[in-house]
């Protein structure tokens, strides 16, 4: 055989051409599967044939429309059940279960705040309230015919006008008939038409002689006299008392705090006897704080000195026992209509809202208050909308106590009062830089206060939406029982002894209607702890998800990852790739138009059937190439068989060696 020359090289080069043709043909005809699928339909078909979920595969491989429809229906039903059950699991995950724990131990005794219902001694306040009391008596005489020491004769209007006062000029009392818009001024006797909104505060304590008579007062905007609000009452008592309180707050707002503390009751005035846990106590165990509406109040076991008393035994003999001196004769007859004291049981870090949740104590009676202690703990977000410390609430705490819903609501209203009316409402603490409202500096404050309070009650001020419940709080459930005290047989000597013990401070004989006996104690030492716990943990949630997926779709975590990959990642890449190819083709066609060339035919898609392998450099694998069908019309050239004639041996020596010849001849 001759050595290979140039012609043999060309033959070898020609032998490589069919391989390139095979590669080109494979690129044109190979159906690419999986993430490289050219269309969404091919991707979905590939997914159904290769997924681990049996339902999707059965949809593709089932023969017959009915069977395929049944499998589609079953698969969609399973998906719907999975979504429903998983939604239920998610909602249960954000729910909480309540657990109650009862412990038997030594309990800390709560703070007990005691206030006289009458905030200030009437004898000390007469100089400040003389003009207001005089006008109130005139109103009662005019409308009801009441008089002190005289027959019930109505005063004439002229007689009243001769003793005129600024009180009725600023807020006149009006008399209506059948809720009409026409009213009679009780001071001038003139009828006038009333314009403005009417707010009827219905009550049925005491009505006037004529059931159709309605009393009220009108509040107008000092800057705009046409803006008025009319407040009416079916009870003249309530109307006059509400009118009295408005002027009373205006007067008290102008009196310094030090003076008001002197006008109210001291600890020696209020407390006659004291026992706690079987031992004697005195005023040193009480802390005074001044309440705007209740005067001087006294808190037992306030914890201000760093010590909180506790009790290890339940029962009335081991709690707090005090005898209070009420002094009914020195009550303000127009401000309060009941006699006794108000108490509230609270934590040492809580503010005592006497006016909201205080319990009234009767005179001439022994009031026993049994307590059950409960601590509660709620879960914060995402389980509930409570707050831990109130730091996330955009309302300044004006009470310098731990956060509570009431503190937030009162502070929010006071802030709105200062912002809208320019001054603070008397019944709540002062914000920094503000002062209490009064006629002299703020002539418009009453109208502004009533309109603002109306919005607050109707939840239009936004405070109820801002303020949240506290996540942790303590609560003492109270059980009250009342008995006559002192008894008839012991009344005489008991009153004598109490008068003797307090003889230096009380210059008159005590009356049982001036006294109140109070006992506050634990009924038992059971501490109840109510807490919220998550109904499901993250591990339980994932386990429940896996159970649902396995039950309805025979699916696992790998299957979920597969779904995410195919339906989100691959589908998105196919859509983006198609959009990129369209944009690229549009740009190329536009460039060819500028050059005057015809648009390029869509040969790529025709030859490759939208197959991106045509543009990729990644060749198909050997196994996928073997699965290609052979073409029928144009068979590809195969490797030619070997030329066996080339196997014939040809010696390179032309002459035979002599020794071989001899051997051959022999």
Secondary structure as UniProt FT lines:
FT   HELIX           6..29
FT   HELIX           34..36
FT   HELIX           40..50
FT   HELIX           54..61
FT   HELIX           65..93
FT   STRAND          96..104
FT   STRAND          107..108
FT   STRAND          111..116
FT   HELIX           122..144
FT   HELIX           157..161
FT   TURN            162..163
FT   HELIX           166..170
FT   STRAND          173..177
FT   TURN            178..179
FT   STRAND          182..185
FT   TURN            186..188
FT   STRAND          191..193
FT   STRAND          197..200
FT   TURN            211..212
FT   STRAND          213..221
FT   TURN            222..223
FT   STRAND          224..233
FT   HELIX           236..252
FT   TURN            253..254
FT   HELIX           257..263
FT   HELIX           267..270
FT   STRAND          271..276
FT   TURN            277..278
FT   STRAND          279..280
FT   HELIX           283..285
FT   STRAND          286..291
FT   TURN            292..294
FT   STRAND          295..300
FT   TURN            304..305
FT   STRAND          310..311
FT   HELIX           316..318
FT   STRAND          320..325
FT   HELIX           328..330
FT   TURN            333..335
FT   STRAND          341..346
FT   TURN            348..349
FT   HELIX           354..357
FT   STRAND          359..361
FT   STRAND          365..377
FT   TURN            381..383
FT   TURN            391..392
FT   HELIX           405..421
FT   TURN            426..427
FT   TURN            432..433
FT   TURN            439..441
FT   TURN            443..444
FT   HELIX           445..457
FT   TURN            458..459
FT   HELIX           463..466
FT   STRAND          472..484
FT   TURN            488..490
FT   HELIX           491..501
FT   TURN            502..505
FT   HELIX           512..514
FT   STRAND          515..534
FT   HELIX           538..553
FT   HELIX           557..564
FT   HELIX           565..570
FT   HELIX           571..594
FT   TURN            595..596
FT   HELIX           603..608
FT   HELIX           612..614
FT   HELIX           622..626
FT   HELIX           644..647
FT   HELIX           658..665
//
